[in-house]
Amino acid sequence: MPDWREQVLRCAEKAGRPVRDCQVLAPAADFPSQDGQPPLKTLILQL
């Protein structure tokens, strides 16, 4: 998740929309991951 988060923040910066705040929204318990790395990744961004 940290690598993906950094990619998203870099893309926003390159697009001229720097992110002021970023929060990870974890998937619900009914969407389990076998390896502990959920396939669904969601960030809440404040631009």
PDB file of N, CA, C and O in Angstrom:
ATOM      1  N   MET A   1       0.815  -1.202   0.000  1.00  0.00           N
ATOM      2  CA  MET A   1       0.000   0.000   0.000  1.00  0.00           C
ATOM      3  C   MET A   1       0.859   1.266   0.000  1.00  0.00           C
ATOM      4  O   MET A   1       0.514   2.219  -0.698  1.00  0.00           O
ATOM      5  N   PRO A   2       1.960   1.316   0.751  1.00  0.00           N
ATOM      6  CA  PRO A   2       2.758   2.554   0.752  1.00  0.00           C
ATOM      7  C   PRO A   2       3.275   2.930  -0.642  1.00  0.00           C
ATOM      8  O   PRO A   2       3.281   4.108  -0.998  1.00  0.00           O
ATOM      9  N   ASP A   3       3.712   1.934  -1.439  1.00  0.00           N
ATOM     10  CA  ASP A   3       4.211   2.234  -2.787  1.00  0.00           C
ATOM     11  C   ASP A   3       3.100   2.798  -3.661  1.00  0.00           C
ATOM     12  O   ASP A   3       3.305   3.768  -4.391  1.00  0.00           O
ATOM     13  N   TRP A   4       1.931   2.188  -3.583  1.00  0.00           N
ATOM     14  CA  TRP A   4       0.783   2.645  -4.372  1.00  0.00           C
ATOM     15  C   TRP A   4       0.375   4.053  -3.955  1.00  0.00           C
ATOM     16  O   TRP A   4       0.071   4.892  -4.802  1.00  0.00           O
ATOM     17  N   ARG A   5       0.369   4.309  -2.655  1.00  0.00           N
ATOM     18  CA  ARG A   5       0.017   5.640  -2.140  1.00  0.00           C
ATOM     19  C   ARG A   5       0.967   6.695  -2.698  1.00  0.00           C
ATOM     20  O   ARG A   5       0.534   7.764  -3.128  1.00  0.00           O
ATOM     21  N   GLU A   6       2.260   6.390  -2.689  1.00  0.00           N
ATOM     22  CA  GLU A   6       3.253   7.329  -3.216  1.00  0.00           C
ATOM     23  C   GLU A   6       3.035   7.586  -4.705  1.00  0.00           C
ATOM     24  O   GLU A   6       3.210   8.712  -5.168  1.00  0.00           O
ATOM     25  N   GLN A   7       2.656   6.556  -5.457  1.00  0.00           N
ATOM     26  CA  GLN A   7       2.361   6.730  -6.881  1.00  0.00           C
ATOM     27  C   GLN A   7       1.196   7.691  -7.081  1.00  0.00           C
ATOM     28  O   GLN A   7       1.259   8.580  -7.930  1.00  0.00           O
ATOM     29  N   VAL A   8       0.148   7.514  -6.309  1.00  0.00           N
ATOM     30  CA  VAL A   8      -1.029   8.381  -6.411  1.00  0.00           C
ATOM     31  C   VAL A   8      -0.649   9.824  -6.085  1.00  0.00           C
ATOM     32  O   VAL A   8      -1.056  10.746  -6.792  1.00  0.00           O
ATOM     33  N   LEU A   9       0.121  10.024  -5.029  1.00  0.00           N
ATOM     34  CA  LEU A   9       0.520  11.375  -4.643  1.00  0.00           C
ATOM     35  C   LEU A   9       1.409  12.026  -5.708  1.00  0.00           C
ATOM     36  O   LEU A   9       1.273  13.218  -5.984  1.00  0.00           O
ATOM     37  N   ARG A  10       2.317  11.248  -6.306  1.00  0.00           N
ATOM     38  CA  ARG A  10       3.165  11.777  -7.386  1.00  0.00           C
ATOM     39  C   ARG A  10       2.327  12.166  -8.600  1.00  0.00           C
ATOM     40  O   ARG A  10       2.564  13.210  -9.208  1.00  0.00           O
ATOM     41  N   CYS A  11       1.351  11.335  -8.956  1.00  0.00           N
ATOM     42  CA  CYS A  11       0.485  11.636 -10.103  1.00  0.00           C
ATOM     43  C   CYS A  11      -0.298  12.920  -9.865  1.00  0.00           C
ATOM     44  O   CYS A  11      -0.432  13.741 -10.773  1.00  0.00           O
ATOM     45  N   ALA A  12      -0.810  13.100  -8.666  1.00  0.00           N
ATOM     46  CA  ALA A  12      -1.560  14.317  -8.341  1.00  0.00           C
ATOM     47  C   ALA A  12      -0.651  15.539  -8.440  1.00  0.00           C
ATOM     48  O   ALA A  12      -1.058  16.576  -8.963  1.00  0.00           O
ATOM     49  N   GLU A  13       0.561  15.420  -7.946  1.00  0.00           N
ATOM     50  CA  GLU A  13       1.523  16.527  -7.997  1.00  0.00           C
ATOM     51  C   GLU A  13       1.856  16.884  -9.448  1.00  0.00           C
ATOM     52  O   GLU A  13       1.895  18.060  -9.809  1.00  0.00           O
ATOM     53  N   LYS A  14       2.097  15.864 -10.276  1.00  0.00           N
ATOM     54  CA  LYS A  14       2.415  16.103 -11.688  1.00  0.00           C
ATOM     55  C   LYS A  14       1.246  16.750 -12.424  1.00  0.00           C
ATOM     56  O   LYS A  14       1.450  17.510 -13.370  1.00  0.00           O
ATOM     57  N   ALA A  15       0.022  16.449 -11.993  1.00  0.00           N
ATOM     58  CA  ALA A  15      -1.176  17.016 -12.620  1.00  0.00           C
ATOM     59  C   ALA A  15      -1.474  18.421 -12.107  1.00  0.00           C
ATOM     60  O   ALA A  15      -2.457  19.042 -12.512  1.00  0.00           O
ATOM     61  N   GLY A  16      -0.615  18.922 -11.208  1.00  0.00           N
ATOM     62  CA  GLY A  16      -0.818  20.268 -10.673  1.00  0.00           C
ATOM     63  C   GLY A  16      -1.861  20.331  -9.574  1.00  0.00           C
ATOM     64  O   GLY A  16      -2.396  21.401  -9.284  1.00  0.00           O
ATOM     65  N   ARG A  17      -2.155  19.191  -8.957  1.00  0.00           N
ATOM     66  CA  ARG A  17      -3.136  19.121  -7.875  1.00  0.00           C
ATOM     67  C   ARG A  17      -2.496  18.512  -6.633  1.00  0.00           C
ATOM     68  O   ARG A  17      -2.800  17.369  -6.292  1.00  0.00           O
ATOM     69  N   PRO A  18      -1.621  19.240  -5.951  1.00  0.00           N
ATOM     70  CA  PRO A  18      -0.949  18.673  -4.777  1.00  0.00           C
ATOM     71  C   PRO A  18      -1.953  18.273  -3.693  1.00  0.00           C
ATOM     72  O   PRO A  18      -2.959  18.949  -3.474  1.00  0.00           O
ATOM     73  N   VAL A  19      -1.662  17.185  -3.037  1.00  0.00           N
ATOM     74  CA  VAL A  19      -2.542  16.639  -2.001  1.00  0.00           C
ATOM     75  C   VAL A  19      -2.166  17.244  -0.651  1.00  0.00           C
ATOM     76  O   VAL A  19      -1.006  17.191  -0.241  1.00  0.00           O
ATOM     77  N   ARG A  20      -3.157  17.821   0.037  1.00  0.00           N
ATOM     78  CA  ARG A  20      -2.916  18.400   1.366  1.00  0.00           C
ATOM     79  C   ARG A  20      -3.005  17.344   2.455  1.00  0.00           C
ATOM     80  O   ARG A  20      -2.271  17.399   3.442  1.00  0.00           O
ATOM     81  N   ASP A  21      -3.909  16.376   2.276  1.00  0.00           N
ATOM     82  CA  ASP A  21      -4.103  15.335   3.287  1.00  0.00           C
ATOM     83  C   ASP A  21      -4.515  14.052   2.585  1.00  0.00           C
ATOM     84  O   ASP A  21      -5.185  14.088   1.553  1.00  0.00           O
ATOM     85  N   CYS A  22      -4.114  12.928   3.142  1.00  0.00           N
ATOM     86  CA  CYS A  22      -4.397  11.629   2.544  1.00  0.00           C
ATOM     87  C   CYS A  22      -4.712  10.636   3.659  1.00  0.00           C
ATOM     88  O   CYS A  22      -3.951  10.506   4.618  1.00  0.00           O
ATOM     89  N   GLN A  23      -5.845   9.933   3.524  1.00  0.00           N
ATOM     90  CA  GLN A  23      -6.228   8.914   4.506  1.00  0.00           C
ATOM     91  C   GLN A  23      -6.522   7.612   3.776  1.00  0.00           C
ATOM     92  O   GLN A  23      -7.129   7.613   2.706  1.00  0.00           O
ATOM     93  N   VAL A  24      -6.092   6.513   4.356  1.00  0.00           N
ATOM     94  CA  VAL A  24      -6.365   5.193   3.797  1.00  0.00           C
ATOM     95  C   VAL A  24      -7.723   4.730   4.305  1.00  0.00           C
ATOM     96  O   VAL A  24      -7.997   4.781   5.504  1.00  0.00           O
ATOM     97  N   LEU A  25      -8.565   4.281   3.392  1.00  0.00           N
ATOM     98  CA  LEU A  25      -9.861   3.715   3.753  1.00  0.00           C
ATOM     99  C   LEU A  25      -9.738   2.203   3.601  1.00  0.00           C
ATOM    100  O   LEU A  25      -9.696   1.684   2.485  1.00  0.00           O
ATOM    101  N   ALA A  26      -9.681   1.510   4.720  1.00  0.00           N
ATOM    102  CA  ALA A  26      -9.497   0.054   4.703  1.00  0.00           C
ATOM    103  C   ALA A  26     -10.771  -0.643   4.235  1.00  0.00           C
ATOM    104  O   ALA A  26     -11.873  -0.173   4.517  1.00  0.00           O
ATOM    105  N   PRO A  27     -10.629  -1.769   3.517  1.00  0.00           N
ATOM    106  CA  PRO A  27     -11.809  -2.508   3.087  1.00  0.00           C
ATOM    107  C   PRO A  27     -12.546  -3.108   4.287  1.00  0.00           C
ATOM    108  O   PRO A  27     -11.955  -3.355   5.339  1.00  0.00           O
ATOM    109  N   ALA A  28     -13.828  -3.332   4.108  1.00  0.00           N
ATOM    110  CA  ALA A  28     -14.656  -3.907   5.170  1.00  0.00           C
ATOM    111  C   ALA A  28     -14.240  -5.353   5.449  1.00  0.00           C
ATOM    112  O   ALA A  28     -13.602  -6.002   4.619  1.00  0.00           O
ATOM    113  N   ALA A  29     -14.604  -5.830   6.602  1.00  0.00           N
ATOM    114  CA  ALA A  29     -14.235  -7.188   7.021  1.00  0.00           C
ATOM    115  C   ALA A  29     -14.832  -8.261   6.113  1.00  0.00           C
ATOM    116  O   ALA A  29     -14.305  -9.372   6.041  1.00  0.00           O
ATOM    117  N   ASP A  30     -15.926  -7.940   5.420  1.00  0.00           N
ATOM    118  CA  ASP A  30     -16.544  -8.934   4.541  1.00  0.00           C
ATOM    119  C   ASP A  30     -15.860  -9.006   3.168  1.00  0.00           C
ATOM    120  O   ASP A  30     -16.345  -9.690   2.267  1.00  0.00           O
ATOM    121  N   PHE A  31     -14.741  -8.305   3.013  1.00  0.00           N
ATOM    122  CA  PHE A  31     -13.937  -8.343   1.787  1.00  0.00           C
ATOM    123  C   PHE A  31     -12.526  -8.786   2.176  1.00  0.00           C
ATOM    124  O   PHE A  31     -11.579  -8.006   2.071  1.00  0.00           O
ATOM    125  N   PRO A  32     -12.382 -10.052   2.630  1.00  0.00           N
ATOM    126  CA  PRO A  32     -11.104 -10.505   3.192  1.00  0.00           C
ATOM    127  C   PRO A  32     -10.008 -10.683   2.137  1.00  0.00           C
ATOM    128  O   PRO A  32     -10.272 -10.822   0.943  1.00  0.00           O
ATOM    129  N   SER A  33      -8.786 -10.673   2.626  1.00  0.00           N
ATOM    130  CA  SER A  33      -7.621 -10.914   1.780  1.00  0.00           C
ATOM    131  C   SER A  33      -6.841 -12.084   2.367  1.00  0.00           C
ATOM    132  O   SER A  33      -6.536 -12.094   3.560  1.00  0.00           O
ATOM    133  N   GLN A  34      -6.522 -13.060   1.540  1.00  0.00           N
ATOM    134  CA  GLN A  34      -5.801 -14.246   2.008  1.00  0.00           C
ATOM    135  C   GLN A  34      -4.374 -13.921   2.456  1.00  0.00           C
ATOM    136  O   GLN A  34      -3.858 -14.530   3.394  1.00  0.00           O
ATOM    137  N   ASP A  35      -3.741 -12.958   1.781  1.00  0.00           N
ATOM    138  CA  ASP A  35      -2.336 -12.666   2.069  1.00  0.00           C
ATOM    139  C   ASP A  35      -2.119 -11.390   2.875  1.00  0.00           C
ATOM    140  O   ASP A  35      -0.977 -10.989   3.095  1.00  0.00           O
ATOM    141  N   GLY A  36      -3.201 -10.746   3.319  1.00  0.00           N
ATOM    142  CA  GLY A  36      -3.066  -9.532   4.113  1.00  0.00           C
ATOM    143  C   GLY A  36      -2.852  -8.274   3.288  1.00  0.00           C
ATOM    144  O   GLY A  36      -2.693  -7.187   3.844  1.00  0.00           O
ATOM    145  N   GLN A  37      -2.846  -8.410   1.963  1.00  0.00           N
ATOM    146  CA  GLN A  37      -2.702  -7.261   1.069  1.00  0.00           C
ATOM    147  C   GLN A  37      -3.980  -7.148   0.248  1.00  0.00           C
ATOM    148  O   GLN A  37      -4.099  -7.785  -0.799  1.00  0.00           O
ATOM    149  N   PRO A  38      -4.924  -6.357   0.702  1.00  0.00           N
ATOM    150  CA  PRO A  38      -6.222  -6.300   0.034  1.00  0.00           C
ATOM    151  C   PRO A  38      -6.113  -5.813  -1.410  1.00  0.00           C
ATOM    152  O   PRO A  38      -5.371  -4.872  -1.692  1.00  0.00           O
ATOM    153  N   PRO A  39      -6.857  -6.456  -2.337  1.00  0.00           N
ATOM    154  CA  PRO A  39      -6.825  -6.036  -3.732  1.00  0.00           C
ATOM    155  C   PRO A  39      -7.536  -4.701  -3.949  1.00  0.00           C
ATOM    156  O   PRO A  39      -7.253  -3.998  -4.919  1.00  0.00           O
ATOM    157  N   LEU A  40      -8.441  -4.355  -3.066  1.00  0.00           N
ATOM    158  CA  LEU A  40      -9.163  -3.094  -3.157  1.00  0.00           C
ATOM    159  C   LEU A  40      -8.428  -2.052  -2.320  1.00  0.00           C
ATOM    160  O   LEU A  40      -8.336  -2.176  -1.099  1.00  0.00           O
ATOM    161  N   LYS A  41      -7.912  -1.034  -2.984  1.00  0.00           N
ATOM    162  CA  LYS A  41      -7.164   0.019  -2.289  1.00  0.00           C
ATOM    163  C   LYS A  41      -7.894   1.335  -2.506  1.00  0.00           C
ATOM    164  O   LYS A  41      -8.197   1.699  -3.643  1.00  0.00           O
ATOM    165  N   THR A  42      -8.178   2.050  -1.421  1.00  0.00           N
ATOM    166  CA  THR A  42      -8.915   3.305  -1.508  1.00  0.00           C
ATOM    167  C   THR A  42      -8.234   4.360  -0.645  1.00  0.00           C
ATOM    168  O   THR A  42      -7.898   4.112   0.513  1.00  0.00           O
ATOM    169  N   LEU A  43      -8.039   5.536  -1.226  1.00  0.00           N
ATOM    170  CA  LEU A  43      -7.495   6.679  -0.499  1.00  0.00           C
ATOM    171  C   LEU A  43      -8.513   7.807  -0.536  1.00  0.00           C
ATOM    172  O   LEU A  43      -9.203   8.001  -1.536  1.00  0.00           O
ATOM    173  N   ILE A  44      -8.600   8.541   0.549  1.00  0.00           N
ATOM    174  CA  ILE A  44      -9.398   9.764   0.595  1.00  0.00           C
ATOM    175  C   ILE A  44      -8.401  10.912   0.524  1.00  0.00           C
ATOM    176  O   ILE A  44      -7.560  11.073   1.407  1.00  0.00           O
ATOM    177  N   LEU A  45      -8.504  11.706  -0.536  1.00  0.00           N
ATOM    178  CA  LEU A  45      -7.546  12.788  -0.765  1.00  0.00           C
ATOM    179  C   LEU A  45      -8.199  14.144  -0.554  1.00  0.00           C
ATOM    180  O   LEU A  45      -9.324  14.380  -0.994  1.00  0.00           O
ATOM    181  N   GLN A  46      -7.488  15.027   0.119  1.00  0.00           N
ATOM    182  CA  GLN A  46      -7.884  16.434   0.247  1.00  0.00           C
ATOM    183  C   GLN A  46      -6.946  17.218  -0.652  1.00  0.00           C
ATOM    184  O   GLN A  46      -5.734  17.230  -0.438  1.00  0.00           O
ATOM    185  N   LEU A  47      -7.509  17.873  -1.658  1.00  0.00           N
ATOM    186  CA  LEU A  47      -6.682  18.637  -2.595  1.00  0.00           C
ATOM    187  C   LEU A  47      -6.659  20.094  -2.226  1.00  0.00           C
ATOM    188  O   LEU A  47      -6.012  20.892  -2.904  1.00  0.00           O
TER     189      LEU A  47
END
